[in-house]
Amino acid sequence: MDGISELRQNPATREWVIISTDRAKRPEEFGEGSTVITNESQLTCPFCPGREQNTPSEIVAYRPEGSSPNAPNWWIRVIPNMYPAVSPKGELDRKKVDKIFIKMDGVGEHEVIIETPDHFNIIPKMTVKQVEEIFLVYRERYLELAKNPRNESVIIFKNYGKNAGTSIIHSHSQIISTPIMPLHLRQKIEEAMRFFDDHGDCVYCNIIKEEAALKERVVFETENFIVLEPFAARTPFETWILPKKHESSFGSTGIESCKELAKAMQIILKKLHKSLNNPDYNYVIFSSPCHESELEYFHWHLKIYPRLAQMAGFELGSGIYINSVPPENATKYLKQTVVD
């Protein structure tokens, strides 16, 4: 880039970002990760074994056959969130408030996946089998929630570390279903539809084909998935995982593909953990609406957002992110990071 910043556009969303070389940083310049799991945090952790009665009753648990529910001896546990953003109770009717304002009951489900009984374990350090089962639980819960006619969207996400919004340090992720399609996801789908109308095929399939050919931003590939740093990455080390085969719904992913996704996810999280000093991060699975599982123009995908930079006035005012690490550089760093 020769010292000149670039404006780049994401073809899937038409969003612009600034890739700034003057602010370019190496991974070690981001400092130490902020997440430290202390012995003190274990003392009152509601997710640790032996404290099952301190949480809502489990929805699903992976435990030995014949063992009692809501008791120790589990290795993955799904529970309703103790402080849910939405609730299964309520009506779907929309009500007008004054002339232009609309409200409705906060209907939906909010679940927590407790990923391990070990308070100090994290995904980069888990066994492959444990990570596979986390993703199989994602698939199981997604399929179950998507069956509910009241649910329009199901969002699977993980917050790791204080800067990513986590309040309990014990490794967990969350699922929220809603009766409305969030505007953020609706816009992604509408832009994909626009691309399909203009070009006759899926924008994400095009991105995969182009990136696989160029190889500049592909960190690695598996048989069925590609892991890349996107051309118009909004933040340093933003990472995408996409299925190579066109699928619009995460629920269409088979069991073996889901295991393969888990392995790819663990590899890239190990690379980020090692090269960026255990950064805080979020990841999100983006899928088509529950009742539109076979869209020709949308492609489900997973995005990882390491929390290495903060939004400031320009981002808030313009909606344009400034990324201080060109994705090509991020790819080189991650490729050079050797993990077990």
C-alpha positions as CSV (number, residue, x, y, z in Angstrom):
1,M,0.0,0.0,0.0
2,D,3.1,2.2,0.0
3,G,2.1,4.5,2.9
4,I,-1.2,5.6,1.4
5,S,-4.4,4.8,3.2
6,E,-7.1,3.1,1.2
7,L,-10.9,3.2,1.2
8,R,-12.1,-0.4,0.6
9,Q,-15.7,-1.6,0.0
10,N,-17.2,-4.8,1.3
11,P,-19.0,-6.3,-1.7
12,A,-21.4,-8.2,0.6
13,T,-22.6,-5.1,2.4
14,R,-21.4,-2.1,0.4
15,E,-19.9,-0.7,3.6
16,W,-16.7,1.3,3.3
17,V,-13.7,1.0,5.6
18,I,-10.4,2.9,5.8
19,I,-7.3,0.7,5.8
20,S,-4.7,3.0,7.4
21,T,-1.0,2.3,6.8
22,D,0.2,5.3,8.9
23,R,-1.4,3.7,11.9
24,A,-0.3,0.1,11.0
25,K,0.6,-2.0,14.0
26,R,2.2,-5.4,14.6
27,P,0.4,-7.9,16.8
28,E,2.8,-7.4,19.7
29,E,1.9,-3.7,19.8
30,F,-1.6,-4.4,20.9
31,G,-0.4,-5.3,24.4
32,E,-1.3,-8.1,26.7
33,G,-4.8,-9.6,26.6
34,S,-7.0,-8.3,29.3
35,T,-8.7,-11.6,30.3
36,V,-7.1,-13.2,33.3
37,I,-9.0,-16.1,34.9
38,T,-8.3,-15.8,38.7
39,N,-8.9,-18.2,41.5
40,E,-11.1,-15.6,43.1
41,S,-13.5,-15.6,40.1
42,Q,-14.1,-19.3,40.7
43,L,-15.3,-18.8,44.3
44,T,-18.7,-17.4,43.3
45,C,-19.0,-18.6,39.7
46,P,-22.6,-19.9,39.1
47,F,-21.4,-22.0,36.1
48,C,-19.0,-24.2,38.1
49,P,-20.1,-27.8,39.0
50,G,-21.8,-28.1,42.3
51,R,-23.7,-24.8,41.9
52,E,-26.3,-26.1,39.4
53,Q,-29.1,-25.1,41.8
54,N,-27.9,-21.5,41.5
55,T,-28.9,-21.5,37.8
56,P,-32.2,-22.1,36.0
57,S,-33.0,-25.7,35.3
58,E,-31.0,-27.1,32.3
59,I,-32.6,-27.3,28.9
60,V,-30.0,-29.8,27.5
61,A,-26.9,-31.3,29.1
62,Y,-24.2,-33.6,27.9
63,R,-23.6,-35.9,30.8
64,P,-23.3,-39.7,31.4
65,E,-26.4,-41.7,30.7
66,G,-28.4,-42.1,33.9
67,S,-26.9,-39.2,35.7
68,S,-29.3,-36.8,37.4
69,P,-30.2,-33.5,35.7
70,N,-29.2,-30.2,37.4
71,A,-26.4,-32.0,39.2
72,P,-22.6,-32.3,38.6
73,N,-21.0,-34.8,36.2
74,W,-21.8,-32.9,33.0
75,W,-19.4,-31.6,30.4
76,I,-21.7,-29.2,28.5
77,R,-24.8,-27.6,29.9
78,V,-27.5,-25.4,28.3
79,I,-29.7,-23.2,30.6
80,P,-32.0,-20.2,30.2
81,N,-30.2,-17.0,30.8
82,M,-30.7,-15.8,34.4
83,Y,-31.2,-12.2,33.2
84,P,-32.8,-12.7,29.8
85,A,-32.9,-10.0,27.1
86,V,-36.2,-11.6,25.9
87,S,-38.8,-14.0,27.3
88,P,-41.0,-16.8,25.9
89,K,-44.0,-15.1,27.5
90,G,-45.8,-12.3,25.7
91,E,-47.7,-11.5,22.6
92,L,-46.5,-10.7,19.1
93,D,-48.9,-7.9,18.5
94,R,-47.3,-4.5,17.7
95,K,-48.7,-1.5,19.4
96,K,-48.6,2.1,18.3
97,V,-47.4,4.6,20.9
98,D,-48.6,8.1,19.8
99,K,-48.4,8.6,16.0
100,I,-45.1,7.1,14.9
101,F,-43.7,5.0,17.7
102,I,-44.2,1.2,17.7
103,K,-43.5,-1.3,20.5
104,M,-44.2,-5.0,21.2
105,D,-43.5,-7.5,23.9
106,G,-39.9,-8.7,24.2
107,V,-40.7,-12.2,23.0
108,G,-38.0,-14.8,22.4
109,E,-35.6,-17.2,24.0
110,H,-32.3,-16.4,25.6
111,E,-30.1,-19.4,26.4
112,V,-26.5,-19.9,27.8
113,I,-24.2,-22.7,26.7
114,I,-21.8,-23.5,29.5
115,E,-19.0,-24.9,27.4
116,T,-17.0,-26.8,30.1
117,P,-17.1,-27.6,33.8
118,D,-13.5,-26.4,34.1
119,H,-13.6,-22.8,35.2
120,F,-10.1,-22.2,33.8
121,N,-10.5,-23.8,30.4
122,I,-11.0,-21.8,27.1
123,I,-11.6,-22.9,23.6
124,P,-8.0,-22.6,22.3
125,K,-7.0,-25.0,25.1
126,M,-9.9,-27.5,25.0
127,T,-9.7,-30.9,23.4
128,V,-11.0,-31.1,19.8
129,K,-13.9,-33.3,20.9
130,Q,-15.0,-30.7,23.4
131,V,-15.1,-28.0,20.8
132,E,-16.9,-30.3,18.4
133,E,-19.6,-30.9,21.0
134,I,-20.0,-27.2,21.6
135,F,-20.7,-26.7,17.9
136,L,-23.0,-29.7,17.9
137,V,-25.0,-28.1,20.7
138,Y,-25.2,-24.8,18.7
139,R,-26.6,-26.9,15.8
140,E,-29.0,-28.7,18.1
141,R,-30.4,-25.6,19.7
142,Y,-30.5,-23.7,16.5
143,L,-32.7,-26.4,14.9
144,E,-35.0,-26.5,17.9
145,L,-35.4,-22.8,18.2
146,A,-35.9,-22.3,14.4
147,K,-38.9,-24.7,14.6
148,N,-40.8,-22.2,16.8
149,P,-43.2,-20.3,14.5
150,R,-42.8,-17.2,16.7
151,N,-39.0,-17.0,16.0
152,E,-37.8,-15.1,13.0
153,S,-34.1,-15.1,13.8
154,V,-31.7,-17.1,15.9
155,I,-28.4,-15.5,16.8
156,I,-25.5,-17.6,18.2
157,F,-22.7,-15.6,19.7
158,K,-19.8,-15.7,22.2
159,N,-18.3,-12.8,24.3
160,Y,-14.8,-13.5,25.6
161,G,-13.3,-11.0,28.0
162,K,-14.4,-7.7,29.6
163,N,-13.8,-5.6,26.5
164,A,-16.1,-8.0,24.6
165,G,-19.0,-7.6,27.1
166,T,-18.7,-10.7,29.2
167,S,-19.8,-10.5,32.8
168,I,-19.0,-14.2,33.9
169,I,-15.5,-15.4,33.0
170,H,-16.3,-19.1,32.9
171,S,-16.3,-20.1,29.2
172,H,-19.8,-19.8,27.8
173,S,-21.7,-18.7,24.7
174,Q,-25.3,-17.6,24.1
175,I,-28.2,-17.9,21.8
176,I,-31.0,-15.4,21.4
177,S,-34.1,-15.8,19.3
178,T,-36.4,-13.0,18.3
179,P,-39.7,-12.6,16.5
180,I,-38.3,-9.8,14.3
181,M,-35.5,-9.8,11.8
182,P,-32.8,-7.4,13.2
183,L,-32.1,-4.5,10.9
184,H,-28.4,-5.4,10.8
185,L,-29.1,-8.9,9.5
186,R,-31.9,-7.7,7.2
187,Q,-29.5,-5.2,5.5
188,K,-27.0,-8.0,5.0
189,I,-29.7,-10.1,3.3
190,E,-31.0,-7.3,1.2
191,E,-27.5,-6.4,-0.1
192,A,-27.0,-10.1,-0.9
193,M,-30.3,-10.0,-2.8
194,R,-29.3,-6.9,-4.7
195,F,-26.0,-8.6,-5.7
196,F,-28.0,-11.7,-6.9
197,D,-30.3,-9.5,-8.9
198,D,-27.4,-7.7,-10.6
199,H,-25.1,-10.7,-11.1
200,G,-27.2,-13.9,-10.9
201,D,-25.3,-15.6,-8.1
202,C,-24.3,-15.4,-4.4
203,V,-22.0,-12.6,-3.4
204,Y,-20.4,-14.8,-0.7
205,C,-19.8,-17.6,-3.2
206,N,-18.0,-15.0,-5.4
207,I,-15.9,-13.9,-2.4
208,I,-14.9,-17.4,-1.6
209,K,-14.0,-18.1,-5.3
210,E,-12.0,-14.9,-5.6
211,E,-10.2,-15.2,-2.3
212,A,-9.3,-18.9,-2.9
213,A,-7.8,-17.9,-6.2
214,L,-5.8,-14.9,-4.9
215,K,-4.7,-16.5,-1.7
216,E,-3.6,-13.1,-0.2
217,R,-6.1,-13.2,2.6
218,V,-6.8,-16.9,3.1
219,V,-5.3,-18.1,6.4
220,F,-6.2,-21.7,5.7
221,E,-8.8,-24.0,4.2
222,T,-10.3,-27.3,5.1
223,E,-12.2,-29.6,2.8
224,N,-15.5,-27.7,3.4
225,F,-14.6,-24.4,4.9
226,I,-12.4,-21.4,4.2
227,V,-10.9,-19.1,6.9
228,L,-9.9,-15.6,5.7
229,E,-9.2,-12.0,6.6
230,P,-11.8,-10.1,4.6
231,F,-10.7,-7.5,2.0
232,A,-12.6,-4.7,3.8
233,A,-12.0,-5.8,7.4
234,R,-13.6,-3.2,9.7
235,T,-11.3,-4.0,12.6
236,P,-7.8,-5.5,13.0
237,F,-7.8,-9.3,12.6
238,E,-11.5,-9.5,11.8
239,T,-11.8,-13.1,10.6
240,W,-14.5,-14.9,8.6
241,I,-15.2,-18.7,8.3
242,L,-17.5,-19.6,5.4
243,P,-18.7,-23.0,4.1
244,K,-17.5,-23.5,0.6
245,K,-20.8,-25.1,-0.4
246,H,-23.6,-22.7,-0.7
247,E,-25.9,-22.9,2.3
248,S,-28.0,-20.0,3.6
249,S,-29.0,-21.5,7.0
250,F,-26.6,-22.7,9.7
251,G,-29.3,-25.3,10.4
252,S,-28.5,-27.0,7.0
253,T,-25.0,-27.9,8.3
254,G,-24.7,-31.6,8.8
255,I,-23.1,-33.2,11.8
256,E,-19.8,-34.0,10.2
257,S,-19.5,-30.6,8.7
258,C,-20.3,-29.1,12.0
259,K,-17.4,-31.0,13.6
260,E,-15.2,-29.8,10.8
261,L,-16.3,-26.2,11.5
262,A,-15.4,-26.7,15.1
263,K,-11.9,-27.9,14.3
264,A,-11.4,-24.9,12.0
265,M,-12.7,-22.6,14.7
266,Q,-10.3,-23.9,17.3
267,I,-7.3,-23.6,15.0
268,I,-8.0,-19.9,14.2
269,L,-8.8,-19.1,17.8
270,K,-5.5,-20.8,18.8
271,K,-3.7,-18.6,16.2
272,L,-5.4,-15.4,17.5
273,H,-4.7,-16.4,21.1
274,K,-1.0,-17.0,20.5
275,S,-0.2,-14.2,18.1
276,L,-2.3,-11.5,19.8
277,N,-1.6,-12.4,23.5
278,N,-5.0,-13.8,24.4
279,P,-7.2,-11.0,23.1
280,D,-10.8,-10.4,24.1
281,Y,-13.1,-11.2,21.2
282,N,-16.7,-11.8,20.0
283,Y,-17.8,-14.2,17.4
284,V,-21.2,-14.4,15.8
285,I,-22.9,-16.9,13.4
286,F,-25.0,-15.1,10.8
287,S,-27.8,-17.2,9.3
288,S,-30.8,-16.7,7.1
289,P,-34.3,-16.2,8.7
290,C,-35.7,-19.2,10.5
291,H,-38.5,-19.7,7.9
292,E,-36.3,-19.0,4.9
293,S,-33.7,-21.7,5.1
294,E,-32.9,-22.1,1.3
295,L,-32.1,-18.7,-0.1
296,E,-30.1,-18.6,-3.3
297,Y,-28.6,-15.3,-2.5
298,F,-27.5,-15.5,1.1
299,H,-24.7,-17.6,2.6
300,W,-24.4,-18.3,6.3
301,H,-21.0,-17.4,7.9
302,L,-19.2,-17.0,11.1
303,K,-17.3,-13.8,12.0
304,I,-14.7,-13.3,14.8
305,Y,-14.0,-9.8,16.0
306,P,-10.9,-9.4,18.2
307,R,-11.4,-6.4,20.5
308,L,-8.2,-4.6,19.6
309,A,-9.5,-1.2,18.8
310,Q,-12.4,1.0,20.0
311,M,-14.9,3.1,18.0
312,A,-14.2,6.8,18.2
313,G,-15.9,10.0,16.9
314,F,-15.2,9.4,13.3
315,E,-16.6,5.9,13.3
316,L,-19.7,7.0,15.2
317,G,-20.2,10.0,12.9
318,S,-19.5,8.3,9.6
319,G,-20.1,4.6,10.1
320,I,-16.7,4.1,8.4
321,Y,-14.3,2.1,10.5
322,I,-10.5,2.8,10.5
323,N,-8.5,-0.5,10.5
324,S,-4.8,-0.1,11.4
325,V,-3.9,-3.6,10.3
326,P,-4.3,-4.3,6.5
327,P,-5.9,-7.8,6.2
328,E,-3.0,-8.9,4.0
329,N,-0.7,-8.3,6.9
330,A,-3.0,-10.0,9.4
331,T,-3.1,-13.0,7.1
332,K,0.7,-13.3,7.1
333,Y,0.9,-13.0,10.8
334,L,-1.7,-15.7,11.4
335,K,-0.2,-18.0,8.7
336,Q,3.2,-17.7,10.4
337,T,1.7,-18.6,13.8
338,V,2.3,-22.3,14.4
339,V,-0.2,-24.0,16.7
340,D,-0.6,-27.6,17.9
